[in-house]
Amino acid sequence: MHDHPTTDSVVVDCDRCLVRSPGACGDCIVTVLLGAPPVGIEIDAQEMAALEVLADAGCVPPLRLVTPITGPETQAV
């Protein structure tokens, strides 16, 4: 099973996904459930856990969402 930080919900904004493409979207749980990448959806923690169980069992593809990471500024020297 996947280890994710516990949150109230996961906001899936397909427009911000770094791997958005026909290949990645065609094998993403969002597309399987909704038919096409939406503008955005919100999946609560219980729904996310259920989707992960289904994906781990091979019943549905996993969530393929990859978003930019914001963090400490880095600077080349």
Distance bins in CASP14 RR format, pairs under 12 A and 6 or more apart:
PFRMAT RR
TARGET T0000
AUTHOR 0000-0000-0000
RMODE 2
METHOD distances of the structure
MODEL  1
1 48 0 0 0 0 0 1 0 0 0 0 0
1 49 0 0 0 0 1 0 0 0 0 0 0
1 50 0 0 0 0 0 1 0 0 0 0 0
1 51 0 0 0 0 0 1 0 0 0 0 0
1 52 1 0 0 1 0 0 0 0 0 0 0
1 53 1 0 0 1 0 0 0 0 0 0 0
1 54 0 0 0 0 0 1 0 0 0 0 0
1 55 0 0 0 0 1 0 0 0 0 0 0
1 56 1 0 0 1 0 0 0 0 0 0 0
1 57 0 0 0 0 0 1 0 0 0 0 0
1 62 0 0 0 0 0 1 0 0 0 0 0
2 10 0 0 0 0 0 1 0 0 0 0 0
2 48 0 0 0 0 1 0 0 0 0 0 0
2 49 0 0 0 0 1 0 0 0 0 0 0
2 51 0 0 0 0 0 1 0 0 0 0 0
2 52 1 0 1 0 0 0 0 0 0 0 0
2 53 0 0 0 0 1 0 0 0 0 0 0
2 55 0 0 0 0 1 0 0 0 0 0 0
2 56 1 0 0 1 0 0 0 0 0 0 0
2 62 0 0 0 0 1 0 0 0 0 0 0
2 63 0 0 0 0 1 0 0 0 0 0 0
3 49 0 0 0 0 0 1 0 0 0 0 0
3 52 0 0 0 0 0 1 0 0 0 0 0
4 10 0 0 0 0 1 0 0 0 0 0 0
4 43 0 0 0 0 0 1 0 0 0 0 0
4 45 0 0 0 0 1 0 0 0 0 0 0
4 48 1 0 0 1 0 0 0 0 0 0 0
4 49 0 0 0 0 1 0 0 0 0 0 0
4 51 0 0 0 0 0 1 0 0 0 0 0
4 52 1 0 0 1 0 0 0 0 0 0 0
4 62 0 0 0 0 0 1 0 0 0 0 0
4 63 0 0 0 0 0 1 0 0 0 0 0
4 65 0 0 0 0 0 1 0 0 0 0 0
5 45 0 0 0 0 0 1 0 0 0 0 0
5 48 0 0 0 0 0 1 0 0 0 0 0
6 44 0 0 0 0 0 1 0 0 0 0 0
6 45 1 0 0 1 0 0 0 0 0 0 0
6 46 0 0 0 0 0 1 0 0 0 0 0
6 48 0 0 0 0 1 0 0 0 0 0 0
6 49 0 0 0 0 1 0 0 0 0 0 0
7 42 0 0 0 0 0 1 0 0 0 0 0
7 43 0 0 0 0 0 1 0 0 0 0 0
7 44 0 0 0 0 1 0 0 0 0 0 0
7 45 1 0 0 1 0 0 0 0 0 0 0
7 46 0 0 0 0 0 1 0 0 0 0 0
7 47 0 0 0 0 0 1 0 0 0 0 0
7 48 0 0 0 0 1 0 0 0 0 0 0
7 49 0 0 0 0 0 1 0 0 0 0 0
8 42 0 0 0 0 1 0 0 0 0 0 0
8 43 0 0 0 0 0 1 0 0 0 0 0
8 44 1 0 0 1 0 0 0 0 0 0 0
8 45 1 0 0 1 0 0 0 0 0 0 0
8 46 0 0 0 0 0 1 0 0 0 0 0
8 47 0 0 0 0 0 1 0 0 0 0 0
8 48 0 0 0 0 0 1 0 0 0 0 0
9 40 0 0 0 0 0 1 0 0 0 0 0
9 41 0 0 0 0 1 0 0 0 0 0 0
9 42 1 0 1 0 0 0 0 0 0 0 0
9 43 1 0 0 1 0 0 0 0 0 0 0
9 44 1 0 1 0 0 0 0 0 0 0 0
9 45 1 0 0 1 0 0 0 0 0 0 0
9 46 0 0 0 0 1 0 0 0 0 0 0
9 47 0 0 0 0 1 0 0 0 0 0 0
9 48 1 0 0 1 0 0 0 0 0 0 0
9 49 0 0 0 0 0 1 0 0 0 0 0
10 29 0 0 0 0 0 1 0 0 0 0 0
10 30 0 0 0 0 0 1 0 0 0 0 0
10 40 0 0 0 0 0 1 0 0 0 0 0
10 41 0 0 0 0 1 0 0 0 0 0 0
10 42 1 0 0 1 0 0 0 0 0 0 0
10 43 1 0 1 0 0 0 0 0 0 0 0
10 44 1 0 0 1 0 0 0 0 0 0 0
10 45 1 0 0 1 0 0 0 0 0 0 0
10 46 0 0 0 0 0 1 0 0 0 0 0
10 47 0 0 0 0 1 0 0 0 0 0 0
10 48 1 0 1 0 0 0 0 0 0 0 0
10 49 0 0 0 0 0 1 0 0 0 0 0
10 51 0 0 0 0 1 0 0 0 0 0 0
10 52 0 0 0 0 0 1 0 0 0 0 0
10 63 1 0 0 1 0 0 0 0 0 0 0
10 65 0 0 0 0 1 0 0 0 0 0 0
10 67 0 0 0 0 0 1 0 0 0 0 0
11 17 0 0 0 0 0 1 0 0 0 0 0
11 30 0 0 0 0 0 1 0 0 0 0 0
11 38 0 0 0 0 0 1 0 0 0 0 0
11 39 0 0 0 0 0 1 0 0 0 0 0
11 40 1 0 0 1 0 0 0 0 0 0 0
11 41 1 0 0 1 0 0 0 0 0 0 0
11 42 1 0 1 0 0 0 0 0 0 0 0
11 43 0 0 0 0 1 0 0 0 0 0 0
11 44 0 0 0 0 0 1 0 0 0 0 0
11 48 0 0 0 0 0 1 0 0 0 0 0
11 63 0 0 0 0 0 1 0 0 0 0 0
11 65 0 0 0 0 1 0 0 0 0 0 0
11 67 0 0 0 0 1 0 0 0 0 0 0
12 20 0 0 0 0 0 1 0 0 0 0 0
12 25 0 0 0 0 0 1 0 0 0 0 0
12 28 0 0 0 0 1 0 0 0 0 0 0
12 29 0 0 0 0 1 0 0 0 0 0 0
12 30 1 0 1 0 0 0 0 0 0 0 0
12 31 0 0 0 0 0 1 0 0 0 0 0
12 33 0 0 0 0 0 1 0 0 0 0 0
12 34 0 0 0 0 1 0 0 0 0 0 0
12 37 0 0 0 0 1 0 0 0 0 0 0
12 38 1 0 0 1 0 0 0 0 0 0 0
12 39 0 0 0 0 1 0 0 0 0 0 0
12 40 1 0 1 0 0 0 0 0 0 0 0
12 41 1 0 1 0 0 0 0 0 0 0 0
12 42 1 0 0 1 0 0 0 0 0 0 0
12 43 1 0 0 1 0 0 0 0 0 0 0
12 44 0 0 0 0 0 1 0 0 0 0 0
12 47 0 0 0 0 0 1 0 0 0 0 0
12 48 0 0 0 0 1 0 0 0 0 0 0
12 51 0 0 0 0 0 1 0 0 0 0 0
12 63 1 0 0 1 0 0 0 0 0 0 0
12 64 0 0 0 0 1 0 0 0 0 0 0
12 65 1 0 1 0 0 0 0 0 0 0 0
12 66 0 0 0 0 0 1 0 0 0 0 0
12 67 0 0 0 0 1 0 0 0 0 0 0
13 20 0 0 0 0 0 1 0 0 0 0 0
13 30 0 0 0 0 0 1 0 0 0 0 0
13 37 0 0 0 0 1 0 0 0 0 0 0
13 38 0 0 0 0 1 0 0 0 0 0 0
13 39 1 0 0 1 0 0 0 0 0 0 0
13 40 1 0 1 0 0 0 0 0 0 0 0
13 41 0 0 0 0 1 0 0 0 0 0 0
13 42 0 0 0 0 1 0 0 0 0 0 0
13 43 0 0 0 0 0 1 0 0 0 0 0
13 65 0 0 0 0 1 0 0 0 0 0 0
13 66 0 0 0 0 0 1 0 0 0 0 0
13 67 1 0 0 1 0 0 0 0 0 0 0
13 68 0 0 0 0 0 1 0 0 0 0 0
14 20 1 0 0 1 0 0 0 0 0 0 0
14 21 0 0 0 0 0 1 0 0 0 0 0
14 24 0 0 0 0 0 1 0 0 0 0 0
14 25 1 0 0 1 0 0 0 0 0 0 0
14 26 0 0 0 0 0 1 0 0 0 0 0
14 28 0 0 0 0 1 0 0 0 0 0 0
14 29 0 0 0 0 0 1 0 0 0 0 0
14 30 1 0 0 1 0 0 0 0 0 0 0
14 31 0 0 0 0 1 0 0 0 0 0 0
14 34 0 0 0 0 1 0 0 0 0 0 0
14 35 0 0 0 0 0 1 0 0 0 0 0
14 36 0 0 0 0 1 0 0 0 0 0 0
14 37 1 1 0 0 0 0 0 0 0 0 0
14 38 1 0 0 1 0 0 0 0 0 0 0
14 39 1 0 0 1 0 0 0 0 0 0 0
14 40 1 0 0 1 0 0 0 0 0 0 0
14 41 0 0 0 0 1 0 0 0 0 0 0
14 63 0 0 0 0 0 1 0 0 0 0 0
14 64 0 0 0 0 1 0 0 0 0 0 0
14 65 1 0 0 1 0 0 0 0 0 0 0
14 66 0 0 0 0 0 1 0 0 0 0 0
14 67 0 0 0 0 0 1 0 0 0 0 0
15 25 0 0 0 0 0 1 0 0 0 0 0
15 37 0 0 0 0 1 0 0 0 0 0 0
15 38 0 0 0 0 1 0 0 0 0 0 0
15 39 1 0 0 1 0 0 0 0 0 0 0
15 40 1 0 0 1 0 0 0 0 0 0 0
15 41 0 0 0 0 0 1 0 0 0 0 0
15 65 0 0 0 0 0 1 0 0 0 0 0
15 67 0 0 0 0 0 1 0 0 0 0 0
16 37 0 0 0 0 0 1 0 0 0 0 0
16 39 0 0 0 0 0 1 0 0 0 0 0
16 40 0 0 0 0 1 0 0 0 0 0 0
16 65 0 0 0 0 1 0 0 0 0 0 0
16 66 0 0 0 0 1 0 0 0 0 0 0
16 67 1 0 1 0 0 0 0 0 0 0 0
16 68 1 0 0 1 0 0 0 0 0 0 0
16 69 0 0 0 0 0 1 0 0 0 0 0
16 70 0 0 0 0 0 1 0 0 0 0 0
17 23 0 0 0 0 0 1 0 0 0 0 0
17 24 1 0 0 1 0 0 0 0 0 0 0
17 25 0 0 0 0 1 0 0 0 0 0 0
17 28 0 0 0 0 1 0 0 0 0 0 0
17 30 0 0 0 0 1 0 0 0 0 0 0
17 31 0 0 0 0 0 1 0 0 0 0 0
17 37 1 0 0 1 0 0 0 0 0 0 0
17 38 0 0 0 0 0 1 0 0 0 0 0
17 39 0 0 0 0 0 1 0 0 0 0 0
17 40 0 0 0 0 0 1 0 0 0 0 0
17 63 0 0 0 0 1 0 0 0 0 0 0
17 64 1 0 0 1 0 0 0 0 0 0 0
17 65 1 0 1 0 0 0 0 0 0 0 0
17 66 1 0 1 0 0 0 0 0 0 0 0
17 67 1 0 0 1 0 0 0 0 0 0 0
17 68 0 0 0 0 1 0 0 0 0 0 0
18 24 0 0 0 0 1 0 0 0 0 0 0
18 64 0 0 0 0 0 1 0 0 0 0 0
18 65 0 0 0 0 1 0 0 0 0 0 0
18 66 1 0 1 0 0 0 0 0 0 0 0
18 67 1 0 0 1 0 0 0 0 0 0 0
18 68 1 0 0 1 0 0 0 0 0 0 0
18 69 0 0 0 0 1 0 0 0 0 0 0
19 25 0 0 0 0 1 0 0 0 0 0 0
19 26 0 0 0 0 0 1 0 0 0 0 0
19 27 0 0 0 0 0 1 0 0 0 0 0
19 28 0 0 0 0 1 0 0 0 0 0 0
19 37 0 0 0 0 0 1 0 0 0 0 0
19 63 0 0 0 0 0 1 0 0 0 0 0
19 64 1 0 0 1 0 0 0 0 0 0 0
19 65 0 0 0 0 1 0 0 0 0 0 0
19 66 1 0 1 0 0 0 0 0 0 0 0
19 67 0 0 0 0 1 0 0 0 0 0 0
19 68 0 0 0 0 0 1 0 0 0 0 0
20 26 0 0 0 0 0 1 0 0 0 0 0
20 28 0 0 0 0 1 0 0 0 0 0 0
20 30 0 0 0 0 0 1 0 0 0 0 0
20 31 0 0 0 0 0 1 0 0 0 0 0
20 36 0 0 0 0 0 1 0 0 0 0 0
20 37 1 0 0 1 0 0 0 0 0 0 0
20 38 0 0 0 0 0 1 0 0 0 0 0
20 40 0 0 0 0 0 1 0 0 0 0 0
20 64 0 0 0 0 1 0 0 0 0 0 0
20 65 0 0 0 0 1 0 0 0 0 0 0
20 66 0 0 0 0 1 0 0 0 0 0 0
20 67 0 0 0 0 0 1 0 0 0 0 0
21 27 0 0 0 0 0 1 0 0 0 0 0
21 28 0 0 0 0 0 1 0 0 0 0 0
21 31 0 0 0 0 0 1 0 0 0 0 0
21 37 0 0 0 0 0 1 0 0 0 0 0
21 64 0 0 0 0 1 0 0 0 0 0 0
21 66 0 0 0 0 0 1 0 0 0 0 0
22 28 0 0 0 0 0 1 0 0 0 0 0
22 31 0 0 0 0 1 0 0 0 0 0 0
22 36 0 0 0 0 0 1 0 0 0 0 0
22 37 0 0 0 0 0 1 0 0 0 0 0
22 64 0 0 0 0 0 1 0 0 0 0 0
23 31 0 0 0 0 1 0 0 0 0 0 0
23 37 0 0 0 0 0 1 0 0 0 0 0
23 61 0 0 0 0 0 1 0 0 0 0 0
23 64 0 0 0 0 1 0 0 0 0 0 0
24 30 0 0 0 0 0 1 0 0 0 0 0
24 31 0 0 0 0 1 0 0 0 0 0 0
24 37 0 0 0 0 1 0 0 0 0 0 0
24 61 0 0 0 0 1 0 0 0 0 0 0
24 62 0 0 0 0 0 1 0 0 0 0 0
24 63 0 0 0 0 0 1 0 0 0 0 0
24 64 1 0 1 0 0 0 0 0 0 0 0
24 65 0 0 0 0 1 0 0 0 0 0 0
24 66 0 0 0 0 1 0 0 0 0 0 0
25 31 1 0 1 0 0 0 0 0 0 0 0
25 32 0 0 0 0 1 0 0 0 0 0 0
25 34 0 0 0 0 0 1 0 0 0 0 0
25 35 0 0 0 0 1 0 0 0 0 0 0
25 36 0 0 0 0 1 0 0 0 0 0 0
25 37 1 0 1 0 0 0 0 0 0 0 0
25 38 0 0 0 0 0 1 0 0 0 0 0
25 61 0 0 0 0 0 1 0 0 0 0 0
25 63 0 0 0 0 0 1 0 0 0 0 0
25 64 1 0 0 1 0 0 0 0 0 0 0
25 65 0 0 0 0 0 1 0 0 0 0 0
25 66 0 0 0 0 0 1 0 0 0 0 0
26 32 1 0 0 1 0 0 0 0 0 0 0
26 33 0 0 0 0 0 1 0 0 0 0 0
26 34 0 0 0 0 0 1 0 0 0 0 0
26 35 0 0 0 0 1 0 0 0 0 0 0
26 36 0 0 0 0 1 0 0 0 0 0 0
26 37 0 0 0 0 1 0 0 0 0 0 0
26 60 0 0 0 0 0 1 0 0 0 0 0
26 61 1 0 0 1 0 0 0 0 0 0 0
26 62 0 0 0 0 0 1 0 0 0 0 0
26 64 0 0 0 0 1 0 0 0 0 0 0
27 55 0 0 0 0 0 1 0 0 0 0 0
27 58 0 0 0 0 0 1 0 0 0 0 0
27 60 0 0 0 0 0 1 0 0 0 0 0
27 61 1 0 1 0 0 0 0 0 0 0 0
27 62 0 0 0 0 1 0 0 0 0 0 0
27 63 0 0 0 0 0 1 0 0 0 0 0
27 64 1 0 0 1 0 0 0 0 0 0 0
28 34 0 0 0 0 1 0 0 0 0 0 0
28 35 0 0 0 0 0 1 0 0 0 0 0
28 36 0 0 0 0 0 1 0 0 0 0 0
28 37 1 0 0 1 0 0 0 0 0 0 0
28 38 0 0 0 0 0 1 0 0 0 0 0
28 41 0 0 0 0 0 1 0 0 0 0 0
28 51 0 0 0 0 0 1 0 0 0 0 0
28 55 0 0 0 0 0 1 0 0 0 0 0
28 60 0 0 0 0 1 0 0 0 0 0 0
28 61 1 0 0 1 0 0 0 0 0 0 0
28 62 1 0 0 1 0 0 0 0 0 0 0
28 63 1 0 0 1 0 0 0 0 0 0 0
28 64 1 1 0 0 0 0 0 0 0 0 0
28 65 1 0 0 1 0 0 0 0 0 0 0
28 66 0 0 0 0 0 1 0 0 0 0 0
29 35 0 0 0 0 0 1 0 0 0 0 0
29 37 0 0 0 0 0 1 0 0 0 0 0
29 41 0 0 0 0 0 1 0 0 0 0 0
29 43 0 0 0 0 1 0 0 0 0 0 0
29 47 0 0 0 0 0 1 0 0 0 0 0
29 48 0 0 0 0 1 0 0 0 0 0 0
29 50 0 0 0 0 0 1 0 0 0 0 0
29 51 1 0 1 0 0 0 0 0 0 0 0
29 52 0 0 0 0 1 0 0 0 0 0 0
29 53 0 0 0 0 0 1 0 0 0 0 0
29 54 0 0 0 0 1 0 0 0 0 0 0
29 55 1 0 0 1 0 0 0 0 0 0 0
29 56 0 0 0 0 0 1 0 0 0 0 0
29 58 0 0 0 0 0 1 0 0 0 0 0
29 59 0 0 0 0 0 1 0 0 0 0 0
29 60 1 0 1 0 0 0 0 0 0 0 0
29 61 1 0 1 0 0 0 0 0 0 0 0
29 62 1 0 0 1 0 0 0 0 0 0 0
29 63 1 0 1 0 0 0 0 0 0 0 0
29 64 1 0 0 1 0 0 0 0 0 0 0
29 65 0 0 0 0 1 0 0 0 0 0 0
30 36 0 0 0 0 1 0 0 0 0 0 0
30 37 1 0 0 1 0 0 0 0 0 0 0
30 38 1 0 0 1 0 0 0 0 0 0 0
30 39 0 0 0 0 0 1 0 0 0 0 0
30 40 0 0 0 0 1 0 0 0 0 0 0
30 41 1 0 0 1 0 0 0 0 0 0 0
30 42 0 0 0 0 0 1 0 0 0 0 0
30 43 0 0 0 0 1 0 0 0 0 0 0
30 47 0 0 0 0 0 1 0 0 0 0 0
30 48 0 0 0 0 0 1 0 0 0 0 0
30 51 0 0 0 0 1 0 0 0 0 0 0
30 55 0 0 0 0 0 1 0 0 0 0 0
30 60 0 0 0 0 0 1 0 0 0 0 0
30 61 0 0 0 0 1 0 0 0 0 0 0
30 62 0 0 0 0 0 1 0 0 0 0 0
30 63 1 0 0 1 0 0 0 0 0 0 0
30 64 1 0 0 1 0 0 0 0 0 0 0
30 65 1 0 0 1 0 0 0 0 0 0 0
31 37 1 0 0 1 0 0 0 0 0 0 0
31 38 0 0 0 0 1 0 0 0 0 0 0
31 41 0 0 0 0 0 1 0 0 0 0 0
31 60 0 0 0 0 0 1 0 0 0 0 0
31 61 0 0 0 0 1 0 0 0 0 0 0
31 62 0 0 0 0 0 1 0 0 0 0 0
31 63 0 0 0 0 0 1 0 0 0 0 0
31 64 0 0 0 0 1 0 0 0 0 0 0
31 65 0 0 0 0 0 1 0 0 0 0 0
32 51 0 0 0 0 1 0 0 0 0 0 0
32 54 0 0 0 0 1 0 0 0 0 0 0
32 55 0 0 0 0 0 1 0 0 0 0 0
32 58 0 0 0 0 0 1 0 0 0 0 0
32 59 0 0 0 0 1 0 0 0 0 0 0
32 60 1 0 1 0 0 0 0 0 0 0 0
32 61 1 0 1 0 0 0 0 0 0 0 0
32 62 0 0 0 0 0 1 0 0 0 0 0
32 63 0 0 0 0 0 1 0 0 0 0 0
32 64 0 0 0 0 0 1 0 0 0 0 0
33 41 0 0 0 0 1 0 0 0 0 0 0
33 43 0 0 0 0 1 0 0 0 0 0 0
33 47 0 0 0 0 0 1 0 0 0 0 0
33 50 0 0 0 0 0 1 0 0 0 0 0
33 51 0 0 0 0 1 0 0 0 0 0 0
33 54 0 0 0 0 0 1 0 0 0 0 0
33 55 0 0 0 0 0 1 0 0 0 0 0
33 59 0 0 0 0 0 1 0 0 0 0 0
33 60 1 0 0 1 0 0 0 0 0 0 0
33 61 0 0 0 0 0 1 0 0 0 0 0
33 63 0 0 0 0 0 1 0 0 0 0 0
34 40 0 0 0 0 1 0 0 0 0 0 0
34 41 1 0 0 1 0 0 0 0 0 0 0
34 43 0 0 0 0 0 1 0 0 0 0 0
35 41 0 0 0 0 0 1 0 0 0 0 0
37 63 0 0 0 0 0 1 0 0 0 0 0
37 64 0 0 0 0 0 1 0 0 0 0 0
37 65 0 0 0 0 0 1 0 0 0 0 0
38 65 0 0 0 0 0 1 0 0 0 0 0
40 65 0 0 0 0 0 1 0 0 0 0 0
41 47 0 0 0 0 1 0 0 0 0 0 0
41 48 0 0 0 0 0 1 0 0 0 0 0
41 51 0 0 0 0 0 1 0 0 0 0 0
41 63 0 0 0 0 0 1 0 0 0 0 0
41 65 0 0 0 0 0 1 0 0 0 0 0
42 48 0 0 0 0 0 1 0 0 0 0 0
43 49 0 0 0 0 1 0 0 0 0 0 0
43 50 0 0 0 0 1 0 0 0 0 0 0
43 51 1 0 0 1 0 0 0 0 0 0 0
43 52 0 0 0 0 0 1 0 0 0 0 0
43 63 0 0 0 0 1 0 0 0 0 0 0
43 65 0 0 0 0 1 0 0 0 0 0 0
44 50 0 0 0 0 1 0 0 0 0 0 0
44 51 0 0 0 0 0 1 0 0 0 0 0
45 51 0 0 0 0 0 1 0 0 0 0 0
45 52 0 0 0 0 0 1 0 0 0 0 0
46 52 0 0 0 0 0 1 0 0 0 0 0
46 53 0 0 0 0 0 1 0 0 0 0 0
47 53 0 0 0 0 0 1 0 0 0 0 0
47 54 0 0 0 0 0 1 0 0 0 0 0
47 63 0 0 0 0 0 1 0 0 0 0 0
48 54 0 0 0 0 0 1 0 0 0 0 0
48 55 0 0 0 0 0 1 0 0 0 0 0
48 62 0 0 0 0 0 1 0 0 0 0 0
48 63 1 0 0 1 0 0 0 0 0 0 0
48 65 0 0 0 0 0 1 0 0 0 0 0
49 55 0 0 0 0 0 1 0 0 0 0 0
49 56 0 0 0 0 0 1 0 0 0 0 0
49 63 0 0 0 0 0 1 0 0 0 0 0
50 56 0 0 0 0 0 1 0 0 0 0 0
50 57 0 0 0 0 0 1 0 0 0 0 0
50 59 0 0 0 0 0 1 0 0 0 0 0
50 60 0 0 0 0 0 1 0 0 0 0 0
50 63 0 0 0 0 0 1 0 0 0 0 0
51 57 0 0 0 0 0 1 0 0 0 0 0
51 58 0 0 0 0 0 1 0 0 0 0 0
51 59 0 0 0 0 1 0 0 0 0 0 0
51 60 1 0 0 1 0 0 0 0 0 0 0
51 61 0 0 0 0 1 0 0 0 0 0 0
51 62 1 0 0 1 0 0 0 0 0 0 0
51 63 1 0 0 1 0 0 0 0 0 0 0
51 64 0 0 0 0 0 1 0 0 0 0 0
51 65 0 0 0 0 0 1 0 0 0 0 0
52 58 0 0 0 0 0 1 0 0 0 0 0
52 59 0 0 0 0 0 1 0 0 0 0 0
52 60 0 0 0 0 1 0 0 0 0 0 0
52 61 0 0 0 0 0 1 0 0 0 0 0
52 62 1 0 0 1 0 0 0 0 0 0 0
52 63 0 0 0 0 1 0 0 0 0 0 0
53 59 0 0 0 0 1 0 0 0 0 0 0
53 60 0 0 0 0 1 0 0 0 0 0 0
53 62 0 0 0 0 0 1 0 0 0 0 0
54 60 1 0 1 0 0 0 0 0 0 0 0
54 61 0 0 0 0 1 0 0 0 0 0 0
54 62 0 0 0 0 1 0 0 0 0 0 0
54 63 0 0 0 0 0 1 0 0 0 0 0
55 61 1 0 0 1 0 0 0 0 0 0 0
55 62 1 0 1 0 0 0 0 0 0 0 0
55 63 1 0 0 1 0 0 0 0 0 0 0
55 64 0 0 0 0 0 1 0 0 0 0 0
56 62 0 0 0 0 1 0 0 0 0 0 0
56 63 0 0 0 0 0 1 0 0 0 0 0
END
